[in-house]
Amino acid sequence: MEELSFLYSSFEWLIDNDGWKNLLMWLIGGLLIFLAIKKQMEPTLLLPMGFGAILVNIPMADAVLDHGPITTLYNAGIANELFPLLLFIGIGAMIDFGPLLSNPKLMIFGAAAQFGIFFTLCLASVIFPNINDAASIAIIGAADGPTAIAVSQALGSRYQGAIMVAAYSYMALVPIIQPPVIKLMTTKKERRIRMPYAPQSVSKTTRILFPIVITLIAGLFAPSAVSLVGFLMFGNLIRECGVLDSLSETAQKVLANLITIFLGISIAFQMTAEKFVAIETFVILALGLFAFIFDTMGGILVAKLINLFSKKKINPMIGAAGISAFPMSGRIVHKMGLEEDPQNFLLMHSIGVNVSGQIASVIAGGMILNFFL
C-alpha cells in the first residue's frame, strides 16, 4: 500500500505542479540519448546529459536534494570549475599543434572565427538586461563546452543549463550546421582552390616551448584566461615533453573519458524543469545557433579578404574550421574539398586552423571574463 500511495503522490504532483514540464524534460532527455546512440553525436556527453535530465526531473527523487549525488557532483566539479579545467588537460594532450606551428599564419583564421561570440554578445545584451547573462550566452559561440561552462559559472549566469546544453548540442551538430553556411558563403570556384601542403619539420624544442609561451602571453594580456589556457597547454606539454608518455595516454583516454562522464551527468543539475522550461531557453538556443553560424562566416570572410590582396590564393573554406569544434570542423572542410575536387587535400590546413581555433576560443573566454568579471 505504501508503494501505491507513493505512486499516487507522484502522479498527483505531476498534475498539480506543472508536471507537463517534467514530462517535456523527460522527452528532451530521451532526445539527447537518441542523438547520442542512433546518430552518434557526441555520445560521451549527450548520453549522460540526457539520462541526467530524466533523473533530476523525476518527482521527489533524491538526485538533486542538498546531499544528493548529482548535487554533490555539481558542487564538487562544476560550481568550482574543476571538471572543465581537468577536461582541458585531456584535450590538450590530444592536440597536435604541429600543423599550426609549421604555418603560424593560420592563427588568423582561428581568431576570425570568434567573431560570432562578440556579435552575439551585442545581440544578447539587447534581449537580456543582465550583461553577465548576455556574455555567458555569447560564449556558446566558442564552440567549446568546457569554456562555456567555466565562463557561465564564473559570471554566475542564471541560464547555465540552457547554455551548457546549447554549447554541447551545437558542437555535435557541427556536421549539419556548417556545410550549408560554407556553401552559401563560397563559390564553386573558391571551394576548388587547391592548397598544396609542404610539411615543415617542427623541432621538439619548439613544440615544448609553444605551450609555455602561449600560457605566458595569455597571462599577460588576458589574466582571467590563465586557468583555461594553462590547463589546456599543460596537457599539451605532457604530450610533447617526451618523458611522460604513459601520463599523456592516461590524460587523453582515462582522465578525459572519466571527467566527461561526470561532467555530462552533473550538468543535468541545471536541467530541472523549473529552470529549463522557459521562453529564455529557446531564445538562448536560437542565439547559440546564431553564434555558430557567424563564427563560420567570420573565418570565411577573412580568408576571402586575404585573397583580394594575395597572389597565392587560400581556399576560404578553411576559415570555417577556425571554430573550436576539434577535429570535426577540420574534417568537414577536408571532406567538402574532396567532394568538389577529389585531388584537393585540405586536411592539414583545416586541422591547423581548427587547433588555432581551440586556443582562440579559450582566450576569447578569458577576455569575456576580463571584461565582465
C-alpha positions as CSV (number, residue, x, y, z in Angstrom):
1,M,0.0,0.0,0.0
2,E,2.9,2.4,0.7
3,E,4.2,1.9,-2.8
4,L,0.8,2.6,-4.3
5,S,0.4,5.7,-2.1
6,F,3.8,7.0,-3.2
7,L,2.9,6.3,-6.9
8,Y,-0.4,8.2,-6.4
9,S,1.5,11.1,-4.8
10,S,3.9,11.3,-7.7
11,F,1.1,11.4,-10.3
12,E,-0.7,14.0,-8.2
13,W,2.5,16.1,-8.1
14,L,2.8,15.9,-11.9
15,I,-0.8,17.1,-12.3
16,D,-0.8,19.8,-9.7
17,N,2.7,21.3,-10.1
18,D,3.2,21.9,-13.8
19,G,4.1,18.3,-14.2
20,W,3.9,18.7,-18.0
21,K,7.3,20.5,-17.8
22,N,8.8,17.4,-16.2
23,L,7.3,15.2,-18.9
24,L,8.8,17.6,-21.5
25,M,12.2,17.3,-19.8
26,W,11.9,13.5,-20.0
27,L,11.4,13.9,-23.7
28,I,14.3,16.2,-24.1
29,G,16.5,13.7,-22.1
30,G,15.2,10.9,-24.4
31,L,16.1,13.0,-27.5
32,L,19.6,13.6,-26.3
33,I,20.0,9.9,-25.6
34,F,18.6,9.1,-29.1
35,L,21.1,11.5,-30.8
36,A,23.9,10.0,-28.8
37,I,23.1,6.4,-29.7
38,K,21.4,6.5,-33.0
39,K,23.2,9.4,-34.6
40,Q,26.4,9.1,-32.6
41,M,26.5,12.8,-31.9
42,E,29.0,13.4,-29.0
43,P,27.7,10.3,-27.3
44,T,30.1,10.6,-24.3
45,L,28.4,13.8,-23.3
46,L,24.9,13.8,-24.7
47,L,24.1,10.3,-23.3
48,P,24.9,11.2,-19.6
49,M,23.3,14.6,-20.1
50,G,20.1,13.0,-21.4
51,F,20.0,10.4,-18.7
52,G,20.7,13.1,-16.1
53,A,17.9,15.3,-17.4
54,I,15.5,12.4,-16.9
55,L,16.9,11.6,-13.4
56,V,16.6,15.1,-12.0
57,N,13.1,15.6,-13.2
58,I,11.6,12.6,-11.5
59,P,9.2,13.9,-8.9
60,M,10.5,13.8,-5.3
61,A,13.7,12.0,-6.4
62,D,16.7,12.2,-4.2
63,A,19.2,13.0,-7.0
64,V,19.0,16.8,-6.6
65,L,18.5,17.1,-2.9
66,D,21.0,19.1,-0.9
67,H,23.2,16.0,-0.4
68,G,22.0,14.1,-3.5
69,P,24.6,12.5,-5.9
70,I,24.1,15.0,-8.7
71,T,24.1,18.0,-6.4
72,T,27.4,16.7,-4.9
73,L,28.9,16.2,-8.3
74,Y,27.8,19.6,-9.4
75,N,29.2,21.4,-6.3
76,A,32.4,19.4,-6.5
77,G,33.2,19.7,-10.2
78,I,31.2,22.5,-11.9
79,A,30.5,25.1,-9.2
80,N,34.2,25.5,-8.7
81,E,35.1,24.9,-12.4
82,L,37.2,21.8,-11.6
83,F,35.7,19.5,-14.2
84,P,36.1,21.8,-17.2
85,L,39.7,22.5,-16.2
86,L,40.6,18.9,-15.8
87,L,39.0,18.1,-19.1
88,F,41.2,20.7,-20.7
89,I,44.3,18.7,-19.6
90,G,42.9,15.7,-21.6
91,I,42.0,17.9,-24.6
92,G,45.5,19.5,-24.6
93,A,47.1,16.0,-24.5
94,M,45.1,15.1,-27.6
95,I,46.0,18.1,-29.7
96,D,49.0,18.1,-32.1
97,F,49.9,21.7,-32.8
98,G,52.4,20.6,-35.5
99,P,50.3,21.8,-38.5
100,L,49.8,25.2,-36.8
101,L,53.4,25.6,-35.9
102,S,54.5,24.8,-39.4
103,N,52.2,27.5,-40.7
104,P,51.6,30.1,-37.9
105,K,49.6,32.5,-40.1
106,L,46.7,30.0,-39.7
107,M,46.1,31.6,-36.3
108,I,44.5,34.5,-38.1
109,F,41.5,32.3,-39.0
110,G,41.2,30.9,-35.5
111,A,40.9,34.5,-34.2
112,A,38.5,35.5,-37.0
113,A,36.2,32.6,-36.3
114,Q,35.5,34.0,-32.8
115,F,33.6,36.9,-34.5
116,G,30.2,35.2,-33.7
117,I,30.9,35.5,-29.9
118,F,31.2,39.2,-29.9
119,F,28.4,39.8,-32.5
120,T,26.1,37.6,-30.4
121,L,27.1,39.5,-27.2
122,C,25.8,42.7,-28.8
123,L,22.5,41.0,-29.7
124,A,22.1,39.1,-26.4
125,S,22.7,42.3,-24.4
126,V,19.6,43.8,-26.0
127,I,17.5,40.8,-25.1
128,F,18.9,40.0,-21.7
129,P,19.2,43.0,-19.3
130,N,21.9,41.3,-17.2
131,I,25.2,41.7,-19.0
132,N,26.7,38.7,-17.3
133,D,23.9,36.5,-18.7
134,A,24.4,38.0,-22.2
135,A,28.2,37.4,-22.0
136,S,27.6,33.8,-20.9
137,I,25.2,33.2,-23.7
138,A,27.6,34.7,-26.3
139,I,30.4,32.3,-25.2
140,I,28.3,29.5,-26.7
141,G,29.9,30.7,-29.9
142,A,33.3,29.5,-28.7
143,A,32.1,26.0,-29.8
144,D,33.9,24.7,-26.7
145,G,31.8,23.2,-24.0
146,P,34.3,23.4,-21.1
147,T,34.9,27.1,-21.9
148,A,31.1,27.8,-21.9
149,I,30.7,26.0,-18.6
150,A,33.7,27.8,-17.0
151,V,32.6,31.3,-18.2
152,S,28.9,30.9,-17.4
153,Q,29.8,29.6,-13.9
154,A,32.3,32.3,-13.2
155,L,29.8,35.0,-14.3
156,G,27.0,33.5,-12.2
157,S,24.6,33.2,-15.1
158,R,21.0,32.2,-14.3
159,Y,20.8,30.2,-17.5
160,Q,23.7,27.7,-17.1
161,G,21.6,24.7,-18.0
162,A,20.4,26.1,-21.4
163,I,23.9,27.4,-22.1
164,M,25.6,24.0,-21.5
165,V,23.0,22.1,-23.5
166,A,23.3,24.6,-26.4
167,A,27.1,24.5,-26.4
168,Y,27.4,20.7,-26.5
169,S,24.4,20.1,-28.7
170,Y,25.6,22.5,-31.4
171,M,29.1,21.0,-31.2
172,A,27.5,17.7,-32.0
173,L,25.5,19.3,-34.8
174,V,28.5,21.0,-36.5
175,P,28.4,18.5,-39.4
176,I,24.8,19.7,-40.1
177,I,25.3,23.4,-39.3
178,Q,28.5,24.2,-41.2
179,P,28.2,22.8,-44.7
180,P,25.2,24.9,-45.8
181,V,26.8,28.0,-44.4
182,I,30.1,27.3,-46.2
183,K,28.3,26.7,-49.5
184,L,26.3,29.9,-49.1
185,M,29.4,31.9,-48.4
186,T,31.7,30.4,-51.1
187,T,31.5,29.9,-54.9
188,K,32.3,26.5,-56.5
189,K,35.4,28.0,-57.9
190,E,36.6,29.1,-54.5
191,R,35.8,25.7,-53.0
192,R,38.0,24.1,-55.7
193,I,41.1,26.1,-54.8
194,R,44.0,23.7,-54.2
195,M,46.4,24.3,-51.3
196,P,49.4,22.0,-51.6
197,Y,50.7,21.1,-48.2
198,A,54.5,21.2,-47.8
199,P,55.1,20.0,-44.3
200,Q,57.9,21.7,-42.4
201,S,59.7,20.0,-39.6
202,V,58.9,21.4,-36.2
203,S,61.6,20.9,-33.6
204,K,60.9,19.2,-30.3
205,T,62.2,22.4,-28.6
206,T,59.6,24.5,-30.4
207,R,56.8,22.0,-29.5
208,I,57.8,22.2,-25.8
209,L,58.2,26.0,-25.8
210,F,54.9,26.6,-27.5
211,P,52.5,25.7,-24.7
212,I,54.7,27.6,-22.2
213,V,54.9,30.8,-24.3
214,I,51.1,30.7,-25.1
215,T,50.4,30.5,-21.4
216,L,52.7,33.4,-20.6
217,I,51.1,35.5,-23.4
218,A,47.6,34.7,-22.3
219,G,48.6,35.6,-18.7
220,L,49.9,39.0,-19.7
221,F,47.1,40.0,-22.0
222,A,44.1,38.1,-20.5
223,P,44.8,37.2,-16.9
224,S,41.3,35.7,-16.4
225,A,42.2,33.2,-19.1
226,V,45.2,31.8,-17.4
227,S,43.4,28.8,-15.8
228,L,41.6,27.9,-19.1
229,V,44.7,28.3,-21.3
230,G,47.1,27.0,-18.7
231,F,45.4,23.7,-18.2
232,L,45.0,23.2,-22.0
233,M,48.7,24.0,-22.5
234,F,49.8,21.8,-19.6
235,G,48.0,18.8,-21.2
236,N,49.9,19.6,-24.5
237,L,53.2,19.9,-22.6
238,I,52.6,16.4,-21.2
239,R,52.2,15.2,-24.7
240,E,55.2,16.9,-26.2
241,C,57.8,16.6,-23.5
242,G,58.6,13.0,-24.5
243,V,59.2,11.7,-20.9
244,L,55.6,11.3,-19.8
245,D,54.1,9.1,-22.5
246,S,52.1,6.9,-20.1
247,L,50.7,10.0,-18.3
248,S,49.9,11.6,-21.7
249,E,47.9,8.5,-22.7
250,T,46.1,8.5,-19.4
251,A,45.2,12.1,-19.8
252,Q,43.9,11.5,-23.3
253,K,41.8,8.4,-22.5
254,V,41.1,7.6,-18.9
255,L,41.1,11.2,-17.5
256,A,39.2,12.7,-20.4
257,N,36.6,9.9,-20.5
258,L,36.0,9.9,-16.8
259,I,35.7,13.6,-16.5
260,T,33.4,13.7,-19.5
261,I,31.0,11.2,-17.8
262,F,31.0,13.2,-14.6
263,L,30.6,16.5,-16.5
264,G,27.7,15.3,-18.6
265,I,25.6,13.9,-15.7
266,S,26.4,16.8,-13.4
267,I,25.3,19.4,-16.0
268,A,21.8,17.9,-15.5
269,F,21.7,19.7,-12.1
270,Q,20.8,22.8,-14.1
271,M,18.3,21.0,-16.3
272,T,15.4,20.8,-13.9
273,A,12.0,21.7,-15.4
274,E,11.6,24.9,-13.4
275,K,14.9,26.2,-14.6
276,F,14.9,24.9,-18.2
277,V,11.4,25.1,-19.5
278,A,11.1,28.8,-20.2
279,I,11.0,31.1,-23.2
280,E,14.5,32.2,-22.4
281,T,15.8,28.7,-23.0
282,F,14.5,28.8,-26.6
283,V,16.0,32.3,-27.1
284,I,19.3,31.0,-25.8
285,L,19.2,28.1,-28.2
286,A,18.5,30.5,-31.1
287,L,21.3,32.8,-30.1
288,G,23.7,29.8,-29.8
289,L,22.9,28.8,-33.3
290,F,23.3,32.4,-34.4
291,A,26.8,32.5,-32.8
292,F,27.9,29.2,-34.5
293,I,26.8,30.5,-38.0
294,F,28.5,33.8,-37.6
295,D,31.7,32.2,-36.3
296,T,31.7,30.1,-39.5
297,M,31.0,33.2,-41.6
298,G,33.7,35.3,-39.9
299,G,36.5,32.8,-40.7
300,I,35.4,32.5,-44.3
301,L,35.1,36.3,-44.8
302,V,38.6,36.9,-43.5
303,A,40.0,34.2,-45.9
304,K,38.2,35.9,-48.8
305,L,39.6,39.3,-47.7
306,I,43.1,38.0,-47.7
307,N,42.6,36.5,-51.2
308,L,41.9,40.0,-52.5
309,F,45.5,41.1,-51.8
310,S,47.3,37.8,-52.2
311,K,48.6,36.1,-55.3
312,K,48.7,32.7,-53.7
313,K,45.0,32.1,-53.1
314,I,43.6,30.4,-49.9
315,N,40.7,28.1,-50.1
316,P,38.2,30.2,-48.0
317,M,36.6,27.0,-46.6
318,I,39.5,26.5,-44.2
319,G,38.4,29.7,-42.4
320,A,35.3,27.9,-41.3
321,A,37.5,25.4,-39.4
322,G,38.5,28.2,-37.0
323,I,35.7,27.3,-34.6
324,S,36.8,25.2,-31.7
325,A,34.9,22.1,-32.6
326,F,38.0,19.9,-32.9
327,P,38.5,17.9,-35.0
328,M,35.0,17.8,-36.5
329,S,35.2,21.1,-38.3
330,G,38.6,20.4,-39.8
331,R,37.4,17.1,-41.2
332,I,34.2,18.7,-42.6
333,V,36.2,21.2,-44.6
334,H,38.5,18.5,-45.9
335,K,35.5,16.3,-46.9
336,M,33.9,19.2,-48.7
337,G,37.1,19.9,-50.6
338,L,37.3,16.3,-51.8
339,E,33.6,16.5,-52.9
340,E,34.5,19.4,-55.2
341,D,37.8,18.0,-56.3
342,P,39.0,14.5,-55.4
343,Q,42.6,15.7,-55.6
344,N,42.1,18.7,-53.3
345,F,43.5,17.7,-49.9
346,L,42.8,20.4,-47.3
347,L,43.1,18.3,-44.1
348,M,46.4,19.6,-42.7
349,H,45.4,23.2,-43.5
350,S,41.9,22.8,-41.9
351,I,43.3,21.0,-38.9
352,G,45.9,23.7,-38.4
353,V,43.1,26.3,-38.4
354,N,41.0,24.1,-36.2
355,V,43.6,23.8,-33.4
356,S,44.2,27.5,-33.6
357,G,40.5,28.0,-33.0
358,Q,40.8,25.8,-29.9
359,I,43.4,28.3,-28.5
360,A,41.5,31.4,-29.7
361,S,38.2,30.2,-28.1
362,V,39.8,29.8,-24.7
363,I,41.4,33.2,-25.0
364,A,38.1,34.7,-26.1
365,G,36.5,33.2,-23.0
366,G,39.2,34.8,-20.9
367,M,38.6,38.1,-22.5
368,I,34.9,37.9,-21.7
369,L,35.8,37.2,-18.1
370,N,38.2,40.1,-18.1
371,F,35.5,42.5,-19.3
372,F,32.7,41.4,-17.1
373,L,34.0,39.6,-14.0
